Amino acid sequence: MSEYSSYTVIEPDLRLSFEKKRLEAFLSSNGLRYEHLDYVAEIVDEADEEEHILACGGYEGNTIECVAVSPELRGEGLMDKIVSHLERRLLGRQIEKIRVFTKPENLSLFESEGFTLISRGDKAIFLEHGRPDANDYSASLAKYRREGKNGCIVMNANPFTLGHRYLVEKASKEVDNLYIFVVEEDRSVFPYKVRKRLVEEGTADIPNVTVLDGGPYIISNSTFPSYFLKEYSDKTKTHAQIDLGIFAKYVAPPLGITVRFAGSEENDEVTRVYNETMKEVLPFDVRVIPRKESDGRQISASFVRKKAAEGDLAALKNTVPESTYSFLCSDEGKTIVSKLKDQVPKQ
């Protein structure tokens, strides 16, 4: 780097609109799009008064993203410089488990840094470094395996509704054992522990159902960030491919899963694309079951949240199990409902 000794790493203040627009423009010119990161670093030339971005990268949580280098400077060590800087930052925060979303052409660079390829999509790859890793996670699932035809459902259940219950009932009749993975990422108004508890209570009478933690490899912010943005983008398909590639390699085999069930989706584009991608990626049967209806309307968690926010709990009697309804009426449930009310636009 002696020839480029004036190159330095800076931390832009993205609260300033011109800084953010400059970063967005640089990423766009490199085929990437900025969405949200906890930290961003840029490489610039100290001799350049306008500080044009030469390379950049950042991370959200423990996942490195948005790594790019100006085309004319590729092969000059800037990619290694920015990645090393991000790794040091994460390690300095006592984060030893690091994941990466990046373009396929960056594979060799990250492998040289000790990262292992976990899954790939058409336009991106997912790698990780540190323990516990995907193999450790996969091994931890084996103890739950039961003999017979095994299927699964992955659900966020925000909160658990009679629509979810209907899906579970239908699926449980088609397999000997049904595993329900509850999305563990805590980015929903109903906290993970509450969501899982309501799923467990709402399915307790179905003997062949086992409720499991979703963990960091099933629809997490690391494996499928598009899900939590709830906004379709050009990344959605690739994110779905990566998440489902992980499921096919690390989740289904130790549990002997040969069929995955999902509810139909007409309104949420992200979920609809995910369901379609399941059929393309998973090497086994995928069953999409039409949603249950109540009063001529499909039952959905979003409808439950809306009615709860409006204070119309009576309207939920035919859309949620008794366990969910009781929770919504409890002090703990009322605290969550109050948060929902704050999200309702004022007229």
VEXDREN-2710 file (C-alpha; in Angstrom, 1 decimal):
% VEXDREN-2710
k/r/px/py/pz
1/MET/0.0/0.0/0.0
2/SER/3.0/2.3/-0.1
3/GLU/1.9/3.7/-3.4
4/TYR/-1.4/4.6/-1.7
5/SER/-0.1/5.7/1.7
6/SER/-2.5/8.7/1.7
7/TYR/-5.5/6.4/1.6
8/THR/-7.3/6.4/5.0
9/VAL/-10.4/5.1/6.6
10/ILE/-13.0/7.6/7.7
11/GLU/-16.4/7.2/9.4
12/PRO/-19.1/9.3/7.7
13/ASP/-21.9/10.9/9.6
14/LEU/-24.9/9.6/7.9
15/ARG/-27.2/11.9/9.8
16/LEU/-26.0/14.5/7.3
17/SER/-28.0/14.2/4.1
18/PHE/-25.1/14.9/1.8
19/GLU/-23.0/12.2/3.4
20/LYS/-25.8/9.7/3.1
21/LYS/-26.6/10.6/-0.5
22/ARG/-22.9/10.4/-1.4
23/LEU/-22.7/6.8/0.1
24/GLU/-25.9/5.8/-1.6
25/ALA/-24.6/7.0/-5.0
26/PHE/-21.3/5.1/-4.6
27/LEU/-23.1/1.9/-3.6
28/SER/-25.6/2.3/-6.5
29/SER/-22.7/2.7/-9.0
30/ASN/-21.4/-0.6/-7.7
31/GLY/-24.7/-2.4/-8.0
32/LEU/-25.6/-2.2/-4.3
33/ARG/-28.3/-0.4/-2.3
34/TYR/-27.9/1.1/1.2
35/GLU/-30.8/0.2/3.6
36/HIS/-29.6/0.4/7.2
37/LEU/-26.3/-0.3/8.9
38/ASP/-25.2/0.2/12.5
39/TYR/-21.7/1.4/11.3
40/VAL/-20.2/2.5/8.0
41/ALA/-16.6/3.1/7.0
42/GLU/-15.2/4.6/3.9
43/ILE/-11.7/4.8/2.3
44/VAL/-10.8/8.1/0.8
45/ASP/-7.6/9.8/-0.4
46/GLU/-6.4/12.4/2.2
47/ALA/-5.0/14.4/-0.7
48/ASP/-8.5/14.6/-2.3
49/GLU/-10.2/17.7/-0.8
50/GLU/-13.6/16.4/-1.9
51/GLU/-12.9/13.0/-0.3
52/HIS/-14.5/10.9/-3.1
53/ILE/-15.3/7.4/-1.8
54/LEU/-12.8/4.8/-3.0
55/ALA/-14.2/1.9/-1.0
56/CYS/-16.7/1.3/1.7
57/GLY/-18.3/-1.3/4.0
58/GLY/-20.4/-1.6/7.1
59/TYR/-22.2/-3.9/9.4
60/GLU/-25.5/-4.3/11.1
61/GLY/-25.3/-6.4/14.3
62/ASN/-22.6/-8.9/13.5
63/THR/-23.2/-9.0/9.7
64/ILE/-20.9/-7.2/7.3
65/GLU/-22.7/-5.8/4.3
66/CYS/-22.4/-3.1/1.5
67/VAL/-18.7/-3.8/0.8
68/ALA/-17.6/-2.1/-2.4
69/VAL/-14.5/-0.8/-4.2
70/SER/-14.2/1.6/-7.1
71/PRO/-13.8/-0.5/-10.3
72/GLU/-10.5/1.2/-11.2
73/LEU/-9.0/0.4/-7.9
74/ARG/-9.9/-3.3/-7.6
75/GLY/-7.0/-5.5/-7.0
76/GLU/-5.1/-2.8/-5.1
77/GLY/-5.8/-4.0/-1.6
78/LEU/-8.6/-1.7/-0.7
79/MET/-11.1/-4.5/-0.2
80/ASP/-8.8/-6.2/2.2
81/LYS/-8.3/-2.9/4.0
82/ILE/-11.9/-2.1/4.5
83/VAL/-12.8/-5.7/5.6
84/SER/-9.9/-5.9/8.1
85/HIS/-11.1/-2.5/9.5
86/LEU/-14.7/-3.9/10.0
87/GLU/-13.4/-7.1/11.5
88/ARG/-11.3/-5.2/14.0
89/ARG/-14.3/-3.0/14.9
90/LEU/-16.5/-6.0/15.6
91/LEU/-13.8/-7.9/17.6
92/GLY/-13.3/-4.7/19.6
93/ARG/-17.0/-4.9/20.6
94/GLN/-16.4/-8.5/21.8
95/ILE/-18.2/-9.9/18.7
96/GLU/-16.3/-13.0/17.6
97/LYS/-19.1/-14.5/15.5
98/ILE/-19.1/-12.5/12.2
99/ARG/-21.3/-13.0/9.2
100/VAL/-21.0/-11.5/5.7
101/PHE/-23.5/-10.8/2.9
102/THR/-21.5/-10.0/-0.2
103/LYS/-21.2/-10.4/-4.0
104/PRO/-20.1/-13.8/-5.3
105/GLU/-17.0/-12.4/-6.8
106/ASN/-15.7/-11.5/-3.3
107/LEU/-15.7/-15.2/-2.2
108/SER/-12.0/-15.8/-2.5
109/LEU/-11.2/-12.6/-0.5
110/PHE/-13.4/-13.6/2.4
111/GLU/-12.2/-17.2/2.3
112/SER/-8.6/-15.9/2.6
113/GLU/-9.8/-14.0/5.7
114/GLY/-11.0/-17.3/7.3
115/PHE/-14.7/-17.1/6.4
116/THR/-16.6/-20.2/5.3
117/LEU/-19.3/-20.1/2.6
118/ILE/-22.6/-21.1/4.1
119/SER/-25.1/-20.4/1.3
120/ARG/-25.4/-18.6/-2.0
121/GLY/-28.1/-16.9/-4.1
122/ASP/-28.0/-15.7/-7.7
123/LYS/-26.6/-12.3/-6.7
124/ALA/-25.0/-12.7/-3.3
125/ILE/-23.3/-15.2/-1.0
126/PHE/-23.4/-15.6/2.8
127/LEU/-20.3/-16.5/4.8
128/GLU/-19.4/-16.7/8.5
129/HIS/-16.4/-16.9/10.7
130/GLY/-16.3/-18.0/14.4
131/ARG/-18.1/-20.5/16.6
132/PRO/-20.8/-21.7/17.1
133/ASP/-21.3/-22.1/13.4
134/ALA/-23.9/-23.6/11.1
135/ASN/-22.5/-27.1/11.6
136/ASP/-22.8/-26.7/15.4
137/TYR/-26.4/-25.5/15.0
138/SER/-27.2/-28.4/12.7
139/ALA/-25.9/-30.9/15.2
140/SER/-27.9/-29.3/18.0
141/LEU/-31.1/-30.1/16.1
142/ALA/-30.5/-33.9/15.8
143/LYS/-31.7/-34.6/19.3
144/TYR/-35.2/-33.6/18.3
145/ARG/-35.5/-36.0/15.4
146/ARG/-38.2/-38.6/15.5
147/GLU/-38.8/-41.5/13.3
148/GLY/-41.5/-41.3/10.5
149/LYS/-42.5/-38.7/8.0
150/ASN/-41.4/-35.3/9.3
151/GLY/-42.5/-31.9/8.2
152/CYS/-42.1/-28.3/9.4
153/ILE/-43.6/-24.9/9.5
154/VAL/-41.6/-21.6/10.0
155/MET/-43.8/-18.8/11.5
156/ASN/-43.3/-15.4/13.1
157/ALA/-46.7/-15.6/14.8
158/ASN/-47.0/-11.9/15.6
159/PRO/-49.2/-13.0/17.4
160/PHE/-50.5/-16.6/17.0
161/THR/-53.9/-16.6/15.3
162/LEU/-56.5/-19.2/14.3
163/GLY/-55.0/-18.9/10.8
164/HIS/-51.7/-20.2/12.2
165/ARG/-53.7/-22.8/14.1
166/TYR/-55.5/-23.9/11.0
167/LEU/-52.2/-24.3/9.1
168/VAL/-50.8/-26.4/12.0
169/GLU/-53.8/-28.6/12.1
170/LYS/-53.8/-29.3/8.3
171/ALA/-50.0/-29.9/8.3
172/SER/-50.0/-32.2/11.3
173/LYS/-52.5/-34.5/9.7
174/GLU/-50.1/-35.1/6.7
175/VAL/-47.0/-36.1/8.7
176/ASP/-46.0/-38.2/11.6
177/ASN/-44.1/-35.4/13.3
178/LEU/-44.4/-31.6/12.7
179/TYR/-41.8/-29.2/13.8
180/ILE/-42.7/-25.5/14.2
181/PHE/-39.8/-23.1/14.1
182/VAL/-40.7/-19.7/15.6
183/VAL/-38.7/-16.8/14.1
184/GLU/-36.4/-15.8/17.0
185/GLU/-35.3/-12.4/15.7
186/ASP/-36.8/-9.9/18.1
187/ARG/-38.0/-7.3/15.6
188/SER/-41.7/-7.7/16.0
189/VAL/-44.1/-5.8/18.3
190/PHE/-44.8/-9.1/20.2
191/PRO/-41.5/-10.2/21.8
192/TYR/-40.0/-13.5/20.8
193/LYS/-40.6/-15.2/24.2
194/VAL/-44.3/-14.2/24.0
195/ARG/-44.7/-15.3/20.4
196/LYS/-43.2/-18.7/21.1
197/ARG/-45.3/-19.2/24.3
198/LEU/-48.5/-18.4/22.4
199/VAL/-47.6/-20.9/19.7
200/GLU/-46.8/-23.5/22.4
201/GLU/-50.1/-22.8/24.2
202/GLY/-52.1/-22.7/21.0
203/THR/-50.9/-26.1/19.8
204/ALA/-50.5/-27.9/23.1
205/ASP/-53.3/-30.3/22.3
206/ILE/-51.8/-31.5/19.0
207/PRO/-49.6/-34.5/20.1
208/ASN/-47.3/-34.7/17.1
209/VAL/-46.2/-31.0/17.2
210/THR/-42.8/-29.9/18.5
211/VAL/-42.2/-26.1/18.9
212/LEU/-38.5/-25.1/18.4
213/ASP/-36.5/-21.9/18.5
214/GLY/-35.9/-20.4/15.1
215/GLY/-32.3/-19.6/16.0
216/PRO/-29.9/-17.5/13.9
217/TYR/-30.2/-19.5/10.7
218/ILE/-34.0/-19.5/10.0
219/ILE/-35.4/-16.1/8.7
220/SER/-33.1/-14.1/10.9
221/ASN/-31.8/-10.6/10.1
222/SER/-28.6/-12.2/9.0
223/THR/-30.1/-14.8/6.6
224/PHE/-33.2/-13.0/5.3
225/PRO/-33.1/-9.2/6.2
226/SER/-35.7/-8.5/3.5
227/TYR/-38.3/-10.1/5.7
228/PHE/-37.9/-7.5/8.5
229/LEU/-37.9/-4.6/6.1
230/LYS/-41.3/-5.7/4.8
231/GLU/-40.6/-4.0/1.6
232/TYR/-39.9/-5.9/-1.7
233/SER/-36.6/-5.0/-3.4
234/ASP/-34.2/-6.5/-5.9
235/LYS/-32.5/-8.2/-2.9
236/THR/-35.6/-10.1/-1.7
237/LYS/-35.2/-13.1/-4.1
238/THR/-31.5/-13.5/-3.3
239/HIS/-32.1/-13.2/0.4
240/ALA/-34.8/-15.9/0.2
241/GLN/-32.4/-18.2/-1.8
242/ILE/-29.7/-17.8/0.8
243/ASP/-32.1/-18.4/3.8
244/LEU/-33.7/-21.5/2.1
245/GLY/-30.3/-22.8/1.0
246/ILE/-29.3/-22.8/4.7
247/PHE/-32.5/-24.6/5.6
248/ALA/-32.0/-27.3/3.0
249/LYS/-28.4/-28.0/4.0
250/TYR/-28.3/-27.4/7.8
251/VAL/-31.9/-27.7/9.1
252/ALA/-33.8/-30.3/7.2
253/PRO/-31.3/-33.2/7.2
254/PRO/-30.7/-33.5/11.0
255/LEU/-34.5/-33.6/11.6
256/GLY/-35.3/-35.7/8.6
257/ILE/-37.7/-33.1/7.2
258/THR/-39.2/-34.1/3.8
259/VAL/-42.0/-31.5/3.5
260/ARG/-42.3/-27.9/4.4
261/PHE/-45.7/-26.2/4.8
262/ALA/-46.6/-22.5/4.4
263/GLY/-49.8/-20.5/4.4
264/SER/-50.8/-18.8/1.1
265/GLU/-49.9/-15.2/0.7
266/GLU/-51.6/-12.7/-1.7
267/ASN/-50.9/-9.4/0.0
268/ASP/-47.3/-9.4/1.3
269/GLU/-45.0/-9.4/-1.7
270/VAL/-41.9/-10.4/0.4
271/THR/-43.7/-13.5/1.8
272/ARG/-45.1/-14.4/-1.6
273/VAL/-41.7/-14.4/-3.2
274/TYR/-40.3/-16.4/-0.3
275/ASN/-43.0/-19.1/-0.8
276/GLU/-42.3/-19.2/-4.5
277/THR/-38.6/-19.5/-3.9
278/MET/-39.2/-22.4/-1.5
279/LYS/-40.5/-24.5/-4.4
280/GLU/-37.4/-23.6/-6.4
281/VAL/-34.7/-24.2/-3.8
282/LEU/-35.9/-26.9/-1.4
283/PRO/-35.1/-30.4/-2.6
284/PHE/-38.3/-31.8/-1.1
285/ASP/-42.0/-31.3/-1.1
286/VAL/-43.4/-27.8/-0.4
287/ARG/-47.1/-27.5/0.4
288/VAL/-48.8/-24.1/0.4
289/ILE/-52.1/-24.2/2.2
290/PRO/-54.9/-21.6/1.6
291/ARG/-55.5/-19.3/4.5
292/LYS/-58.4/-19.8/6.8
293/GLU/-61.2/-17.3/6.6
294/SER/-63.5/-15.7/9.1
295/ASP/-66.5/-13.6/8.2
296/GLY/-65.4/-13.6/4.6
297/ARG/-61.9/-12.3/5.4
298/GLN/-58.6/-14.2/5.5
299/ILE/-57.3/-14.4/9.1
300/SER/-54.0/-12.6/9.5
301/ALA/-51.7/-11.4/12.3
302/SER/-51.8/-7.9/10.8
303/PHE/-55.6/-7.8/11.1
304/VAL/-55.3/-8.9/14.8
305/ARG/-52.7/-6.2/15.5
306/LYS/-55.0/-3.6/13.8
307/LYS/-58.1/-4.5/15.8
308/ALA/-56.1/-4.7/19.0
309/ALA/-54.7/-1.3/18.4
310/GLU/-58.2/0.1/17.8
311/GLY/-59.2/-1.5/21.1
312/ASP/-61.7/-3.8/19.4
313/LEU/-60.8/-7.0/21.2
314/ALA/-64.3/-8.3/20.7
315/ALA/-63.7/-8.5/17.0
316/LEU/-60.8/-10.9/17.7
317/LYS/-62.9/-13.7/19.2
318/ASN/-63.2/-15.5/15.9
319/THR/-59.6/-14.9/14.8
320/VAL/-57.4/-16.0/17.7
321/PRO/-57.2/-19.0/20.0
322/GLU/-58.5/-18.6/23.6
323/SER/-54.8/-18.5/24.8
324/THR/-53.9/-15.6/22.6
325/TYR/-57.2/-13.7/23.5
326/SER/-56.5/-14.2/27.2
327/PHE/-53.0/-12.9/26.7
328/LEU/-54.2/-9.8/24.9
329/CYS/-56.6/-9.1/27.8
330/SER/-53.8/-9.6/30.4
331/ASP/-51.7/-6.8/31.9
332/GLU/-48.7/-8.0/29.9
333/GLY/-50.8/-8.0/26.7
334/LYS/-52.2/-4.6/27.4
335/THR/-48.7/-3.2/27.5
336/ILE/-48.0/-4.5/24.0
337/VAL/-51.4/-3.3/22.8
338/SER/-50.6/0.2/24.0
339/LYS/-47.5/0.1/21.8
340/LEU/-49.7/-0.9/18.9
341/LYS/-51.9/2.1/19.5
342/ASP/-49.0/4.4/19.3
343/GLN/-48.3/3.1/15.8
344/VAL/-51.9/3.8/14.6
345/PRO/-51.9/7.1/12.5
346/LYS/-53.8/9.9/14.1
347/GLN/-56.8/11.1/12.1
END
